Each structure stands twice: as structure tokens, then as C-alpha cells.
């Protein structure tokens, strides 16, 4: 009986040792996979961060270009308004000169008729 029990104990010990070895191997494999996934996650996060940084840089450049264009257009509009005012003033001056010239012409024609 003792020999049978000892034999069973030895067999169970071997079996336990095999299971422990298998579990240790599985644990090593899982740790390796976890490390791979962490590396992949870090790489993906870095790529995502780089992509966001590049997009932000491009957007800021586009915004600056739009601001420059807007400022240029505002300056152009302002100069066009000043030109319109200048032309209105010249038109008024020419209309006044035309009135004076017409009046002078009428007076000359009246004097000629007499």
C-alpha cells in the first residue's frame, strides 16, 4: 500500500511539475504577446500623435494664409472705396464745370444773337 501510494505521489508530482512547466510556458508566451501589443499600441499612439501634429500645423498654415488673404482683400476694398469717393468728387467737380460752361455758352449765344 505504501509503495502504491508513493508511486501515485511520484506520478502526481511529475504531473504537477508538467502542468507547472506548461503554465510557466503559457505565462511567458502571454507576457511576450502583451509586450508586442504594448509596442504596437505605443507605435500607433505615436503615429496618431504625429498625424495630429501635422494636421494641426497644416491647419494653422491654412488659417494664416486665409488671414493674409482677408487682410489683403480688406485693404483692396478700402482702397476701392477711397477711389470711388475720389471719382464721385471728380464727377461733382466736372458737373459743376459743365454747368458753368453751359451757362457761359448760353450767355455767349444770347450775346451773339443780340
FENHU-V305372 format. One record per residue. RES is the residue in one small letter. PHI is phi as a letter, one per 30 degrees, with the letter a starting at -180 (999 if undefined). PSI is psi in whole degrees, 0 to 359 (* if undefined). D_LAST is the distance of its C-alpha to the last C-alpha in whole Angstrom. Layout:
((RES/PHI/PSI/D_LAST) (RES/PHI/PSI/D_LAST))
This chain:
((x/999/316/164) (x/d/317/163) (x/d/318/162) (x/d/316/160) (x/d/318/158) (x/d/319/158) (x/d/316/157) (x/d/319/154) (x/d/316/153) (x/d/316/153) (x/d/317/151) (x/d/322/149) (x/d/317/148) (x/d/316/147) (x/d/315/145) (x/d/317/143) (x/d/318/142) (x/d/316/141) (x/d/317/139) (x/d/318/138) (x/d/316/137) (x/d/317/135) (x/d/320/133) (x/d/319/132) (x/d/316/131) (x/d/321/129) (x/d/316/128) (x/d/317/127) (x/d/317/125) (x/d/320/123) (x/d/320/122) (x/d/315/121) (x/d/318/119) (x/d/317/117) (x/d/318/117) (x/d/314/115) (x/d/322/113) (x/d/317/112) (x/d/316/111) (x/d/319/109) (x/d/316/107) (x/d/319/106) (x/d/316/105) (x/d/319/103) (x/d/319/102) (x/d/315/101) (x/d/318/99) (x/d/314/97) (x/d/316/96) (x/d/318/95) (x/d/316/93) (x/d/318/91) (x/d/316/90) (x/d/317/89) (x/d/318/87) (x/d/317/86) (x/d/315/85) (x/d/317/82) (x/d/318/81) (x/d/322/80) (x/d/318/78) (x/d/318/76) (x/d/316/75) (x/d/319/74) (x/d/319/72) (x/d/320/71) (x/d/316/70) (x/d/316/68) (x/d/318/66) (x/d/316/65) (x/d/318/64) (x/d/316/62) (x/d/322/60) (x/d/318/60) (x/d/317/58) (x/d/315/56) (x/d/316/55) (x/d/315/54) (x/d/325/52) (x/d/321/50) (x/d/318/49) (x/d/320/48) (x/d/318/46) (x/d/315/45) (x/d/318/44) (x/d/316/42) (x/d/322/40) (x/d/317/39) (x/d/315/38) (x/d/320/36) (x/d/316/34) (x/d/316/33) (x/d/316/32) (x/d/320/30) (x/d/318/29) (x/d/317/27) (x/d/320/26) (x/d/319/24) (x/d/314/23) (x/d/317/21) (x/d/319/20) (x/d/319/18) (x/d/317/17) (x/d/318/15) (x/d/317/14) (x/d/316/12) (x/d/319/11) (x/d/320/10) (x/d/322/9) (x/d/315/6) (x/d/325/5) (x/d/322/5) (x/d/327/4) (x/d/*/0))
